[in-house]
């Protein structure tokens, strides 16, 4: 009867280790049942699960492995694996899998400890831990540092919404963002992203900027906040606010458009997604005048917003199109996806207000971005501690992939695309 043995290899990493050891196994025709390797600060941890013949005690494969490892400064440990335990382990491979993403300005031991404790509480097992962001210098300060660690966990989750809520609450305590997604084919194959505009792509509510210029700032601001908290019907509050802007000169809109404060990470996010072939849309309860400005700046594909009406170069206090509220945003998302042949599971939606909840709910990945409390509580995913480019890490992208994109290096090969989405 054959014997299953786990071979653990440790030592200083260098080129050729895997080649040298597996060549010995190949020489003796030893099957490799599983293999895994990780390296932290040049320290190697390599595992080989192999099946040895019944007479392995006298088999020279052990001698040759030890001799080669010694010559390379490596330590080897051999652990016999019970055949029943091996079969149990194989059976577990069909369990559901989730990806847990931990994202912040810096991730320390407490973050890892608290998050992994939640994972253990739900009976989940961590299969793999990967750092997606590059290493940060301890000498040179980063202007907008980002740290992201991804955990692949295995096991059934009885109530995924409860797990989402628990991780969200923990993230708020620790000032980090924690997201959990099912590790399925759709997570690795998103194709459309739909953004809200005000307080999402830009760090302002344009209507408040217009109101300040018209001298009705406090009145409009009060209505805006009530609407975004879900306390007022959006369409009615919208009409009230627009009416207060009657008579404002069109030139003021141009001045505001030129100084729109772009959200941190928006340029990096959109440039990366466009190079990866994503379709990008703005679905906004704001105004086409400003959304078109962003369309030209970022090369956005689709823009849907409210069209302001002008007469003799001044606002009339009305709009010339259907008012886009939360329900209409969700309809538009569905329409774009259907038109482009994209499943809803492949759609990302990002917004901050109550009128974004309908589209966040139907998108495969709905993200509340620096959102109002009511939105954060109801959304499945939330980002509150980093910029928009944090979304890239929720998609499993790594800094080295993103650096290639920023340099214009082709990522059309299967290998590069897989690295950007796994």
C-alpha positions in Angstrom: 0.0 0.0 0.0 1.3 3.5 -0.8 1.9 6.1 1.8 0.9 9.8 1.7 3.5 12.2 3.1 3.6 15.9 3.6 7.0 17.4 2.9 7.5 20.9 4.5 10.4 22.9 3.1 11.7 26.0 4.9 14.7 28.3 4.5 15.9 31.3 2.5 14.2 31.6 -0.8 16.2 31.5 -4.0 15.7 30.5 -7.7 15.7 26.8 -8.4 14.5 25.3 -5.2 11.1 24.0 -6.5 12.8 22.8 -9.7 15.5 20.9 -7.8 13.2 19.2 -5.3 10.4 18.3 -7.8 13.1 16.9 -10.2 14.0 14.3 -7.6 10.3 13.4 -7.1 10.0 13.1 -10.9 13.1 10.8 -11.1 11.5 8.4 -8.7 8.0 8.8 -10.3 6.5 10.1 -7.1 3.0 11.7 -7.7 2.4 15.2 -6.2 -1.1 15.3 -4.8 -0.9 19.0 -3.8 1.6 21.8 -3.7 1.7 25.3 -2.2 4.3 27.9 -1.6 4.6 31.3 0.0 7.5 33.7 0.6 7.6 36.5 3.2 10.8 38.7 3.3 12.8 36.0 1.5 11.7 33.3 3.9 10.3 30.3 2.0 7.5 28.0 3.1 6.9 25.2 0.5 4.6 22.3 1.0 4.5 19.1 -1.1 1.9 16.4 -0.5 3.2 13.3 -2.2 2.3 9.6 -2.5 5.2 7.3 -1.9 5.4 3.6 -2.7 4.9 1.0 0.1 8.6 0.5 0.5 9.3 4.2 1.0 11.2 3.6 4.2 14.1 2.3 2.1 13.4 4.4 -0.9 16.4 6.6 -1.7 14.0 9.5 -2.6 14.2 10.6 1.1 18.0 10.5 1.0 18.2 12.5 -2.2 15.7 15.1 -1.0 17.6 15.6 2.3 21.0 15.8 0.5 19.8 18.3 -2.0 18.0 20.4 0.6 21.1 20.5 2.8 23.2 21.7 0.0 20.8 24.6 -0.6 20.6 25.5 3.1 17.0 24.3 3.5 15.2 22.4 6.3 12.9 19.5 5.4 10.2 17.9 7.6 8.3 14.7 6.6 4.9 14.1 8.1 2.9 10.9 7.3 -0.8 11.6 6.5 -3.5 9.0 7.4 -5.4 7.9 4.4 -8.8 8.5 6.0 -7.7 12.0 7.0 -6.6 12.6 3.4 -9.9 11.5 2.0 -11.8 13.8 4.5 -9.6 16.7 3.4 -10.4 15.9 -0.3 -14.1 15.9 0.5 -13.9 19.3 2.1 -12.6 20.9 -1.2 -16.2 21.1 -2.4 -17.3 23.5 0.4 -18.4 27.0 -0.4 -15.6 29.6 -0.5 -15.6 33.3 0.2 -13.1 36.1 -0.3 -12.7 38.4 2.7 -11.0 41.7 1.9 -9.4 43.8 4.6 -8.7 47.4 3.4 -7.3 50.5 5.1 -4.6 53.0 5.3 -2.5 50.5 7.3 -3.3 47.0 8.6 -1.8 45.9 11.8 -1.9 42.8 14.0 -5.1 43.9 15.8 -6.9 44.1 12.5 -5.8 40.6 11.5 -6.6 39.2 14.9 -10.1 40.6 15.2 -11.1 39.7 11.6 -9.7 36.2 11.9 -11.6 35.8 15.1 -14.9 36.5 13.3 -13.9 34.0 10.7 -13.3 31.3 13.3 -16.5 32.2 15.1 -18.5 31.3 12.0 -16.6 28.0 11.7 -14.8 29.1 8.5 -11.2 28.0 7.7 -8.6 30.3 6.1 -7.1 28.6 3.1 -4.9 31.4 1.9 -3.8 34.9 2.9 -2.5 37.3 0.2 -1.3 40.9 0.5 -2.6 42.7 -2.6 -1.0 46.1 -2.0 2.8 46.7 -2.3 5.0 46.9 0.8 5.2 50.4 2.3 8.5 52.0 3.2 9.0 52.7 6.9 11.2 55.7 6.0 9.4 57.5 3.2 5.8 58.5 4.0 3.1 57.8 1.4 0.6 60.6 0.6 -2.3 58.3 0.4 -1.1 54.9 1.8 -3.2 51.9 1.1 -3.0 48.4 2.6 -5.0 45.4 1.6 -5.0 41.8 2.7 -7.2 39.2 1.1 -8.3 36.0 2.9 -9.7 33.0 1.1 -12.0 31.2 3.5 -13.8 27.9 3.2 -17.0 26.7 4.8 -20.7 27.1 4.7 -22.2 30.4 6.0 -25.7 30.0 7.4 -26.5 33.7 7.3 -24.3 35.7 5.0 -26.1 39.0 5.7 -25.3 38.5 9.4 -21.7 37.9 8.6 -21.7 41.1 6.4 -23.2 43.1 9.3 -20.7 41.7 11.8 -17.7 42.6 9.7 -19.1 46.0 8.9 -19.5 46.8 12.6 -16.0 45.5 13.3 -14.6 47.7 10.5 -16.2 50.8 11.9 -14.6 50.1 15.3 -11.2 49.5 13.8 -11.3 52.2 11.1 -10.8 49.7 8.3 -13.1 48.4 5.5 -14.0 44.7 5.6 -15.9 43.0 2.8 -16.8 39.4 2.2 -17.8 38.1 -1.3 -18.7 34.7 -2.6 -15.8 33.4 -4.5 -17.6 32.5 -7.7 -17.0 33.1 -11.4 -18.8 36.4 -11.4 -16.5 38.0 -8.9 -13.7 37.3 -11.3 -15.6 38.6 -14.3 -17.1 42.0 -13.7 -17.8 44.1 -16.8 -19.8 47.2 -16.0 -19.5 49.8 -13.2 -22.2 52.4 -12.5 -21.3 55.4 -10.4 -23.4 58.0 -8.6 -21.8 61.4 -9.2 -22.3 63.8 -6.3 -20.3 62.9 -3.2 -19.1 59.8 -5.0 -17.1 60.7 -8.1 -16.9 64.2 -6.9 -16.6 65.4 -3.3 -19.4 67.8 -3.3 -23.2 68.1 -3.9 -23.3 70.3 -7.1 -26.8 71.6 -6.2 -25.4 73.0 -3.0 -22.6 74.7 -5.0 -25.3 76.2 -7.3 -27.4 77.2 -4.3 -24.5 79.0 -2.7 -23.9 81.0 -5.9 -27.6 81.8 -6.0 -27.6 82.9 -2.4 -30.0 80.2 -1.2 -27.4 77.8 0.2 -28.9 77.1 3.6 -32.4 76.4 2.3 -31.2 74.0 -0.4 -28.7 72.3 1.8 -31.3 71.4 4.4 -33.5 69.8 1.7 -30.6 67.9 0.3 -29.6 66.4 3.6 -33.1 65.3 4.4 -33.5 63.7 1.0 -30.2 61.8 1.2 -31.1 60.5 4.6 -34.3 59.1 3.1 -36.6 61.5 5.0 -38.1 63.1 1.9 -39.4 61.8 -1.4 -36.5 62.4 -3.8 -38.6 63.8 -6.7 -40.5 66.3 -4.5 -37.3 67.5 -2.7 -35.6 67.8 -6.1 -38.3 70.0 -7.5 -38.2 72.3 -4.4 -34.4 72.7 -4.7 -34.4 73.4 -8.4 -37.1 76.0 -8.1 -34.9 77.9 -5.7 -32.2 78.3 -8.4 -34.4 80.2 -10.9 -32.5 83.0 -12.5 -29.0 81.8 -11.9 -26.7 82.7 -14.9 -25.4 79.8 -17.0 -21.8 81.1 -16.7 -21.8 80.2 -13.1 -22.3 76.5 -14.0 -19.2 76.6 -16.2 -17.1 78.0 -13.3 -18.3 75.3 -10.9 -17.7 72.5 -13.5 -14.0 73.6 -13.8 -13.3 73.3 -10.1 -15.2 70.1 -9.3 -13.3 68.3 -6.5 -12.5 64.9 -7.8 -12.7 62.1 -5.2 -9.4 60.5 -4.2 -8.6 57.5 -6.2 -11.1 58.2 -9.0 -8.5 58.7 -11.7 -6.6 55.6 -10.8 -9.8 53.5 -10.6 -11.4 54.6 -13.9 -8.1 54.5 -15.8 -7.4 50.9 -14.6 -11.0 49.7 -15.3 -11.0 51.2 -18.8 -7.7 49.5 -19.7 -9.3 46.2 -18.5 -12.3 46.8 -20.8 -15.0 47.7 -18.3 -17.9 49.8 -19.5 -18.4 52.8 -17.2 -21.5 54.8 -16.5 -22.7 57.7 -14.4 -26.2 57.3 -13.1 -26.9 60.5 -11.2 -29.7 62.4 -9.6 -27.5 65.5 -10.3 -27.2 67.3 -13.6 -26.1 66.3 -17.1 -24.2 69.6 -17.4 -21.6 68.4 -14.8 -21.8 64.7 -15.6 -20.9 65.5 -19.3 -17.9 67.4 -17.9 -16.8 64.3 -16.1 -17.5 62.1 -19.1 -15.0 64.2 -21.2 -12.4 64.1 -18.4 -12.5 60.4 -17.7 -13.8 58.9 -21.0 -16.9 57.6 -19.4 -19.2 55.6 -21.8 -22.7 56.4 -20.5 -24.2 59.4 -18.7 -27.7 59.6 -17.3 -28.6 62.6 -15.2 -31.1 65.5 -15.0 -31.1 68.1 -17.8 -31.4 71.7 -16.5 -33.6 74.0 -18.5 -32.3 77.5 -19.5 -34.0 80.5 -21.0 -32.0 83.5 -22.1 -28.8 82.1 -20.5 -30.4 81.6 -17.1 -31.9 78.7 -15.2 -35.7 78.5 -15.3 -35.9 76.5 -12.0 -37.1 73.3 -13.8 -35.6 70.4 -15.6 -36.3 69.3 -19.2 -36.2 65.6 -18.6 -37.6 62.9 -16.4 -36.2 63.2 -12.9 -33.8 60.4 -12.1 -34.5 59.0 -8.7 -33.4 55.8 -7.0 -35.9 53.6 -8.9 -34.9 55.1 -12.2 -31.2 54.5 -11.5 -31.9 50.8 -11.0 -33.9 50.7 -14.2 -31.0 52.4 -16.1 -28.5 49.9 -14.7 -30.7 47.0 -15.9 -31.1 48.7 -19.3 -27.3 49.2 -19.8 -26.5 45.7 -18.7 -29.1 44.2 -21.0 -28.0 46.3 -24.0 -24.4 45.2 -23.5 -25.2 41.6 -22.8 -23.9 41.8 -19.2 -25.4 39.8 -16.4 -26.4 41.8 -13.2 -23.9 39.6 -11.3 -21.2 41.2 -13.4 -22.2 44.8 -12.5 -20.6 47.0 -9.9 -22.7 49.9 -8.5 -21.2 52.7 -6.3 -23.1 55.4 -4.4 -23.5 57.2 -1.2 -27.2 58.3 -0.8 -30.5 56.7 -0.1 -31.5 57.1 -3.7 -28.5 54.8 -4.6 -29.8 51.8 -2.6 -32.0 50.3 -5.4 -29.1 50.1 -7.8 -26.7 48.9 -5.1 -29.2 46.1 -4.2 -29.4 44.6 -7.7 -25.7 44.9 -8.7 -23.5 41.9 -8.2 -21.2 44.1 -6.2 -23.0 47.1 -4.6 -20.7 49.4 -2.7 -21.7 52.2 -0.3 -18.9 54.7 -0.6 -18.4 57.1 2.3 -22.1 56.8 2.6 -24.8 58.1 4.9 -25.5 55.7 7.9 -28.8 54.5 6.5 -27.0 53.5 3.2 -24.1 51.8 4.9 -26.4 49.7 7.1 -28.4 48.4 4.1 -25.6 48.0 1.5 -23.8 44.6 1.3 -20.4 46.3 1.0 -19.0 49.6 2.2 -15.8 51.6 1.7 -15.4 54.4 4.3 -11.7 54.7 5.0 -9.9 54.9 1.6 -10.5 56.4 -1.8 -12.4 55.0 -4.8 -9.4 53.0 -5.9 -10.0 50.8 -3.0 -12.6 49.1 -5.3 -9.7 47.7 -7.3 -8.7 45.5 -4.4 -12.3 44.2 -3.9 -11.9 42.9 -7.4 -8.8 41.0 -6.4 -6.3 43.2 -8.2 -2.8 43.6 -7.0 -0.5 46.6 -7.0 1.9 44.9 -9.4 -0.9 44.4 -11.9 -2.0 48.0 -11.5 1.5 49.3 -12.0 1.7 47.4 -15.3 -1.6 49.0 -16.4 -0.4 52.5 -15.4 2.8 52.0 -17.5 0.7 51.0 -20.5 2.1 47.4 -20.5 -0.3 45.0 -22.4 -2.4 42.8 -20.1 -4.1 41.0 -22.9 -2.5 37.6 -22.2 -4.5 35.1 -20.3 -1.9 35.1 -17.6 -2.1 38.8 -16.9 -5.9 38.9 -17.0 -6.1 36.0 -14.6 -3.7 37.8 -12.2 -5.9 40.9 -12.3 -9.0 39.0 -11.4 -8.1 36.1 -9.1 
